[in-house]
Amino acid sequence: MEEEIKLPEVNYSDDDIKTLDWQEHIRRRPGMYIGKLGDGTSADDGIYVLLKEVLDNSIDEYMMGFGKTIDVTIEEGVVKVRDHGRGVPLGKVKDVSSKMNTGAKYDSKAFKKSVGLNGVGIKAVNALSSFFHIQSFREGQTMSVEYSKAIVTKEDKIQSSGEENGTLIEFIPDNTIFTNYNFRDNYVESLLKNYVFLNTGLTIIYNGKKFYSKNGLVDLLNENMTSEPLYPIIHLKDEDIEVVITHTDQYGEEYYSFVNGQHTTQGGTHQSAFRESLSRVVKEFYNKNFDYADIRSGIVAAISIKVEEPVFESQTKTKLGSKDMGPKGPSVQKFIGDFLKKELDNFLHKNAETSEALLKKILESEKERKAIAGVTKLARERAKKANLHNKKLRDCRIHYNDTKGDNLDETCIFITEGDSASGSITKSRNPNLQAVFSLRGKPLNSFGLTKKIVYENEEFNLLQAALNIEDGLDGLRYNKIIVATDADTDGMHIRLLILTFFLQFFPDLIKKNHVYILQTPLFRVRNKKETIYCYTEEERLDAISKLGANPEITRFKGLGEISPDEFVHFIGKDIRLDRVTMKKEDLVNNMLNFYMGKNTPERQEFIIDNLVVEED
């Protein structure tokens, strides 16, 4: 006779139904409002979203014609944003900062094409700040309110003021939510530059540094291009759309897309429509049966559109979901397509030198693609077979291009050299989010080679297949590509060869912040009670001082010497990564030629001048 299994009683009463205050809901679920939290080491960390939410309100004022200057200061974690717009109506200063779904942006006549329409942004900043102060200056009067975690701590009465109209907001991100955070100037400045590129005539002053743009998106492209353009930038503009287009001799496609001033880093309907419409217009202009991939190879472009009541796929507004330009407007596809059909076609007809340079680039791309057509078919088959047998790739279960899933931003792949290093990482990793790709020996120096080498070289072919980037970044399977090599000379050389491969054939991986270098400890210092891992000589000396007399000191000569039990500390939540970045002055061809080309007197002189001798 089967024994009856009794389930524990679960009470479900009135006491189980809870309603959270708005600020408590935001503090418990901050990711719903600002995306990931982070500590400021990534451009999309929450502290920058807080700054952006405040700035967006000031930008909306500028777009309405009020206030040409915005002052921003960040000192010791305190953020101050002062605009010179109309100022919040004094009787509503408290409401707009502490009542959900309160704002002027519901009236589409006042803010027809605003960035934020849901009345949440500034309230989220308030809830996630240990100190928040809002003060409005309006027609000779002022009103201010101070908060701590969205709870009012001080409320002033309306009083007279001699300051210009506008709004001042100060806040300190709550360090219990944003642990060990730090604002990085490069990320803040990048954010501010995009604002001025999209709003010509606007001046933003950040800690005394002035940001201003005269030429809009042309300035944006010139700021971000790391290869010389093959023809002068095409600049087309109308009331609700602005585009800039050029080509370089690099591989891949590079786009910067914006909606109502919001940088849609993950693209969306407008970026997809732009890519397709541009390709179709160019194909029809030349009246040739060009492949779209050949038309877009090497393209660097930006598009900014203004949409009424835009719909984004998340609160952080990084991907546009709107299919239409507004409740009564045309589709996004038709609006962009009609604009390019008229303006781009006219431009190419009127500018023969540009159309000839573009044609030459397309024909070169077509020639190279056809030359490697046979190689690519065999390479794909080899890659598919290799992946099935799982020889080089230890994959994870969740991927960055999954349509649904948790922690997609945390997906990563470690590129290692040697069986021992890959073995240690494989045994230590999180199999849901962390994959491992094992190289065999030193990769080929790919500088100056054509993309045919990607398919002919087994290592590069299988790496490309593992990343799923043959047709662009839309299929990228891991958010972070982490180069994990030894810190010795050979390891540094392998690292440089891998980076050369990415720079040569997939520079957009680096520009879109996907490539990182893994930091691993150089020393282990321990006694019977405590173990400290040290990444620098300074940390080693500090550890010796902390642990007292005669601690055991081990120097790790390579990743293979670190056991799986130890490795788990270095690739978990405390992982240390250096992001590989590219600046405006980093012209890819010049840089690769210097470091990876044939030996030159200039490079030899550089090595001698920068040689550091480590003393025992």
HELIX and SHEET records of a PDB file:
HELIX    1   1 ASP A   14  ASP A   16  5                                   3    
HELIX    2   2 TRP A   22  ARG A   28  1                                   7    
HELIX    3   3 GLY A   31  ILE A   34  1                                   4    
HELIX    4   4 GLY A   46  MET A   63  1                                  18    
HELIX    5   5 LEU A   90  LYS A   92  5                                   3    
HELIX    6   6 VAL A   93  SER A   98  1                                   6    
HELIX    7   7 GLY A  121  ALA A  127  1                                   7    
HELIX    8   8 ASP A  185  LEU A  198  1                                  14    
HELIX    9   9 LEU A  217  ASN A  224  1                                   8    
HELIX   10  10 THR A  269  TYR A  286  1                                  18    
HELIX   11  11 TYR A  292  ARG A  296  1                                   5    
HELIX   12  12 VAL A  332  LYS A  350  1                                  19    
HELIX   13  13 ALA A  352  ALA A  371  1                                  20    
HELIX   14  14 ALA A  373  HIS A  389  1                                  17    
HELIX   15  15 LEU A  408  GLU A  410  5                                   3    
HELIX   16  16 ASP A  419  SER A  428  1                                  10    
HELIX   17  17 LYS A  452  GLU A  456  1                                   5    
HELIX   18  18 GLU A  458  LEU A  467  1                                  10    
HELIX   19  19 LEU A  473  GLY A  475  5                                   3    
HELIX   20  20 THR A  489  PHE A  505  1                                  17    
HELIX   21  21 PRO A  507  LYS A  511  1                                   5    
HELIX   22  22 GLU A  537  LEU A  547  1                                  11    
HELIX   23  23 LEU A  559  GLU A  561  5                                   3    
HELIX   24  24 PRO A  564  PHE A  567  1                                   4    
HELIX   25  25 VAL A  588  MET A  596  1                                   9    
HELIX   26  26 PRO A  601  ASP A  609  1                                   9    
SHEET    1   A 8 ILE A 151  GLU A 155  0                                        
SHEET    2   A 8 GLN A 141  SER A 148 -1                                        
SHEET    3   A 8 SER A 129  ARG A 138 -1                                        
SHEET    4   A 8 GLY A 166  PRO A 173 -1                                        
SHEET    5   A 8 VAL A  78  ASP A  83 -1                                        
SHEET    6   A 8 THR A  69  GLU A  75 -1                                        
SHEET    7   A 8 THR A 203  TYR A 206  1                                        
SHEET    8   A 8 LYS A 209  TYR A 212 -1                                        
SHEET    1   B 3 ILE A 151  GLU A 155  0                                        
SHEET    2   B 3 GLN A 141  SER A 148 -1                                        
SHEET    3   B 3 GLN A 159  SER A 160 -1                                        
SHEET    1   C 5 ILE A 234  ASP A 238  0                                        
SHEET    2   C 5 ILE A 241  HIS A 247 -1                                        
SHEET    3   C 5 ILE A 299  ILE A 305 -1                                        
SHEET    4   C 5 GLU A 254  VAL A 259  1                                        
SHEET    5   C 5 GLN A 262  HIS A 263 -1                                        
SHEET    1   D 6 LEU A 393  ARG A 394  0                                        
SHEET    2   D 6 GLN A 434  LEU A 439 -1                                        
SHEET    3   D 6 CYS A 412  GLU A 417  1                                        
SHEET    4   D 6 LYS A 480  ALA A 484  1                                        
SHEET    5   D 6 VAL A 515  LEU A 518  1                                        
SHEET    6   D 6 LEU A 577  ARG A 579 -1                                        
SHEET    1   E 3 THR A 531  CYS A 534  0                                        
SHEET    2   E 3 PHE A 523  ARG A 526 -1                                        
SHEET    3   E 3 GLU A 552  ARG A 555 -1                                        
END                                                                             
